[in-house]
Amino acid sequence: MSQKQPAWITLDVWAENEYGDKAPNMDTLRKWARSGLIMPTPEKVGATWFVRRESRYTPLPKRGPSMHHTALPASNESALPSKGSRLVDRVRAAGR
């Protein structure tokens, strides 16, 4: 008779089964567990994370371009108010 494998395994054992020699660092695995990036969701018992054998890493979808990559409008006026301007002026300029 074969012995039934447990449904829950520790996070490090799961990572070894899932990634082998290329398993992420334990700090990364714990971050994934805390952030809900492993599904079904792991459970923490004391200081140890437990994961279901069938769990998979599910990364968040990529976001659109960051503000650093957006072009400023082409006009004679500066899109950004000067640093010396008052807060009310900066708020009004942002609402244009």
KENU-61536 format. One record per residue (C-alpha): x negated, y negated, z. Coordinates in steps of 0.25 Angstrom, whole numbers, padded with zeros to 4 digits, always signed. Each point is the difference from the previous one (the first is absolute). Layout:
BEGIN
XYZ ...
END
This chain:
BEGIN
+0000+0000+0000 -0006-0014-0004 +0000-0010+0010 +0008-0013-0002 -0008-0013-0002 +0005-0011+0009 +0008-0011-0007 -0008-0011+0007 -0015-0001-0001 -0010-0011+0005 -0003-0012-0009 -0014+0004-0002 +0004+0015-0004 +0010-0006-0010 -0011-0009-0006 -0009+0011-0002 +0011+0009-0006 +0004-0012-0009 -0013-0006-0004 -0011+0010+0004 -0014-0006+0000 +0005-0013-0005 +0010-0002+0012 +0001-0015+0005 -0006-0005+0013 +0009+0003+0012 +0002-0015+0002 +0006-0001-0014 +0008+0013+0003 +0006-0006+0013 +0003-0014-0007 +0007+0008-0011 +0008+0007+0011 +0003-0013+0008 +0004-0007-0013 +0010+0011-0005 -0009+0003-0012 +0001+0015+0002 +0014+0007-0003 +0007+0007+0007 -0005-0010+0012 -0010+0006+0009 +0003+0000+0015 -0010-0004+0011 +0000+0008+0013 -0009-0006+0010 -0013-0004-0008 +0002+0010-0011 +0007-0002-0013 +0008+0012-0005 +0004+0002-0015 +0009+0010-0007 -0008+0009-0009 +0008-0005-0013 -0003-0015+0003 -0006-0009-0010 -0007-0013-0001 +0010-0010-0006 -0007-0013-0003 +0008-0013-0001 +0002-0005-0014 -0009-0011-0005 +0004-0014+0002 +0001-0011-0011 -0012-0009-0003 -0005-0008+0012 +0001-0015+0001 -0015-0001-0004 +0003+0005-0014 +0012-0009-0003 -0003-0012-0009 +0003-0014+0005 +0010-0008-0009 -0007-0008-0011 +0004-0014+0003 -0007-0013+0003 +0004+0001+0014 -0007+0009+0010 +0009+0011+0004 -0006-0001+0014 +0001-0012+0008 -0012-0007+0005 -0005+0005+0014 +0002-0014+0006 +0015+0000-0003 +0010+0001+0011 +0007+0013+0003 +0014-0005-0005 -0007-0004-0014 -0006+0014-0001 +0014+0007+0003 +0007-0009-0010 -0011+0003-0011 +0001+0015+0003 +0015-0001-0003 -0002-0006-0014 
END
